[in-house]
Amino acid sequence: MSKVNAKKALGELPTPEKYSDFESSVLEAAVHQAKLIVQKATKESDEKLRVLLAAKSGDIVAAYRTEKDAALRRKTAGARQENRKKLLIYRKQLVNGLFAEATEELELFTETPAYADFLVKSLQKHLEKAHGVCNVLVRKADLVYADRLKSVLPTCDIEVDPTIGLGGLKLAIGRVLYDETLD
């Protein structure tokens, strides 16, 4: 290329002032394009949100109800179990009270003259089974009735049995044990 052609070609090249207009127009176009993208994205996300909320609105309420129903069932089950526990404790106290009352009544009975008659009748029930030597087991406090028991069954040996708590007697004939205790 000749020098003239080169100058001519260089003279036609844009100057920095021409570039500044171009730069600002490119930036304006980019900002405008970015605003359009943001608007479009906002519009699409709002639409998707509306669709999701419309589809899920009933599900949210149903999920809430299901959770509340489950919580209520758990609370009710806990209260029911607590009431059962209280009922069992009450029943246990009632049974223990009845047992204590019955024990007290039996202890009072063992101090009456009717108790000696009870021991004699208990031994008389088994007279026909008693052949030969047998053992009558009583509590230590009942040894005072030994003579009356011997009068019913003269061949018996009277012994103390520490396992008899409230009173009564046990009759051992051979390997058979007849339990006539109050316990």
C-alpha positions as CSV (number, residue, x, y, z in Angstrom):
1,M,0.0,0.0,0.0
2,S,1.1,3.4,-0.7
3,K,1.5,6.2,1.8
4,V,-1.4,8.0,0.4
5,N,-3.7,5.0,0.6
6,A,-2.5,4.4,4.2
7,K,-3.3,8.0,5.2
8,K,-6.6,7.8,3.5
9,A,-7.3,4.6,5.4
10,L,-6.1,6.0,8.7
11,G,-8.1,9.2,8.2
12,E,-11.3,7.2,8.0
13,L,-10.7,5.4,11.2
14,P,-13.0,6.5,14.0
15,T,-11.7,8.9,16.6
16,P,-12.1,8.4,20.4
17,E,-15.0,10.9,20.4
18,K,-16.8,8.6,18.0
19,Y,-16.1,5.7,20.3
20,S,-17.7,7.4,23.3
21,D,-21.0,7.7,21.6
22,F,-20.8,4.1,20.6
23,E,-19.9,3.1,24.2
24,S,-22.8,5.0,25.8
25,S,-25.2,3.5,23.3
26,V,-24.0,0.0,24.0
27,L,-24.3,0.6,27.7
28,E,-27.8,2.0,27.3
29,A,-28.8,-1.0,25.2
30,A,-27.3,-3.3,27.8
31,V,-29.2,-1.6,30.7
32,H,-32.4,-1.6,28.7
33,Q,-31.9,-5.3,27.9
34,A,-31.2,-6.1,31.6
35,K,-34.4,-4.3,32.7
36,L,-36.4,-6.3,30.2
37,I,-34.8,-9.6,31.5
38,V,-35.6,-8.6,35.1
39,Q,-39.2,-7.7,34.3
40,K,-39.7,-10.9,32.4
41,A,-38.2,-13.0,35.2
42,T,-40.3,-11.2,37.8
43,K,-43.4,-11.7,35.8
44,E,-42.7,-15.4,35.3
45,S,-41.8,-16.0,39.0
46,D,-45.0,-14.2,40.1
47,E,-47.0,-16.3,37.7
48,K,-45.4,-19.6,39.0
49,L,-45.9,-18.5,42.6
50,R,-49.6,-17.8,41.9
51,V,-50.0,-21.2,40.2
52,L,-48.2,-23.0,43.2
53,L,-50.2,-21.2,45.8
54,A,-53.5,-21.9,43.9
55,A,-52.5,-25.6,43.7
56,K,-51.2,-25.8,47.3
57,S,-53.7,-23.6,49.2
58,G,-55.9,-26.6,50.1
59,D,-52.9,-28.7,50.8
60,I,-51.4,-26.2,53.2
61,V,-54.6,-26.2,55.2
62,A,-54.9,-30.0,55.0
63,A,-51.3,-30.4,56.2
64,Y,-52.0,-28.0,59.1
65,R,-55.1,-29.9,60.1
66,T,-53.3,-33.2,59.8
67,E,-50.5,-32.0,62.0
68,K,-52.9,-30.5,64.6
69,D,-55.0,-33.8,64.5
70,A,-51.8,-35.8,65.1
71,A,-50.8,-33.5,68.0
72,L,-54.3,-33.8,69.5
73,R,-54.2,-37.6,69.2
74,R,-50.7,-37.6,70.9
75,K,-52.0,-35.3,73.7
76,T,-55.2,-37.4,74.2
77,A,-53.2,-40.6,74.3
78,G,-50.8,-39.1,76.9
79,A,-53.7,-37.9,79.0
80,R,-55.4,-41.3,78.7
81,Q,-52.3,-43.1,79.8
82,E,-51.8,-40.7,82.7
83,N,-55.4,-41.4,83.8
84,R,-54.8,-45.1,83.5
85,K,-51.7,-44.7,85.7
86,K,-53.7,-42.8,88.3
87,L,-56.5,-45.4,88.2
88,L,-54.0,-48.2,88.7
89,I,-52.4,-46.3,91.6
90,Y,-55.9,-45.7,93.1
91,R,-56.8,-49.4,92.7
92,K,-53.5,-50.5,94.3
93,Q,-54.2,-48.2,97.2
94,L,-57.7,-49.5,97.5
95,V,-56.6,-53.1,97.4
96,N,-53.8,-52.4,99.9
97,G,-56.4,-50.6,102.2
98,L,-58.8,-53.5,101.9
99,F,-56.0,-56.0,102.6
100,A,-54.8,-54.0,105.6
101,E,-58.4,-53.8,106.9
102,A,-58.9,-57.6,106.4
103,T,-55.6,-58.3,108.1
104,E,-56.6,-56.1,111.1
105,E,-59.9,-57.9,111.4
106,L,-58.2,-61.3,111.3
107,E,-55.7,-60.2,113.9
108,L,-58.6,-59.2,116.1
109,F,-60.4,-62.5,115.4
110,T,-57.3,-64.5,116.6
111,E,-57.7,-62.8,120.0
112,T,-61.3,-64.0,120.5
113,P,-62.5,-67.3,122.0
114,A,-64.0,-68.1,118.6
115,Y,-60.5,-68.5,117.2
116,A,-59.8,-71.5,119.3
117,D,-63.1,-73.1,118.0
118,F,-61.9,-72.2,114.4
119,L,-58.7,-74.2,115.0
120,V,-60.6,-77.2,116.4
121,K,-63.0,-77.2,113.5
122,S,-60.2,-76.9,111.0
123,L,-58.5,-80.0,112.5
124,Q,-61.8,-81.9,112.7
125,K,-62.3,-81.6,109.0
126,H,-59.4,-83.9,108.4
127,L,-59.9,-86.5,111.2
128,E,-60.9,-89.3,108.9
129,K,-57.7,-88.8,106.9
130,A,-55.4,-88.7,109.9
131,H,-54.0,-92.2,110.6
132,G,-51.1,-92.7,112.9
133,V,-48.7,-89.9,113.7
134,C,-49.2,-86.5,112.1
135,N,-47.9,-83.0,112.6
136,V,-50.0,-80.0,113.3
137,L,-48.2,-76.8,112.5
138,V,-49.2,-73.6,114.2
139,R,-47.8,-70.2,114.8
140,K,-45.9,-69.6,118.1
141,A,-48.8,-67.6,119.7
142,D,-51.2,-70.5,119.1
143,L,-49.2,-73.0,121.2
144,V,-51.6,-72.0,124.1
145,Y,-54.3,-74.1,122.2
146,A,-52.1,-77.2,122.0
147,D,-54.1,-79.1,124.7
148,R,-57.4,-78.4,122.8
149,L,-55.9,-79.6,119.5
150,K,-54.4,-82.7,121.2
151,S,-57.9,-83.5,122.5
152,V,-59.2,-83.6,119.0
153,L,-56.3,-85.6,117.5
154,P,-54.3,-87.3,120.3
155,T,-51.7,-88.9,117.9
156,C,-50.5,-85.5,116.5
157,D,-47.3,-83.7,117.3
158,I,-47.7,-79.9,117.6
159,E,-44.9,-77.8,116.1
160,V,-44.3,-74.1,115.4
161,D,-44.3,-73.0,111.8
162,P,-42.7,-69.6,111.3
163,T,-44.4,-69.2,107.9
164,I,-47.9,-68.9,109.4
165,G,-48.4,-65.1,109.8
166,L,-52.0,-64.4,110.8
167,G,-53.1,-67.7,112.3
168,G,-54.7,-71.0,111.6
169,L,-52.9,-74.3,111.2
170,K,-51.4,-76.8,108.8
171,L,-51.9,-80.5,109.1
172,A,-49.1,-82.7,107.7
173,I,-50.1,-86.4,107.2
174,G,-47.3,-88.2,105.6
175,R,-46.4,-86.3,102.5
176,V,-49.7,-84.5,102.2
177,L,-50.1,-81.0,103.7
178,Y,-53.5,-79.5,104.4
179,D,-53.4,-75.8,104.7
180,E,-56.1,-74.2,107.0
181,T,-54.3,-71.0,107.7
182,L,-55.9,-67.5,107.7
183,D,-53.1,-66.2,105.5
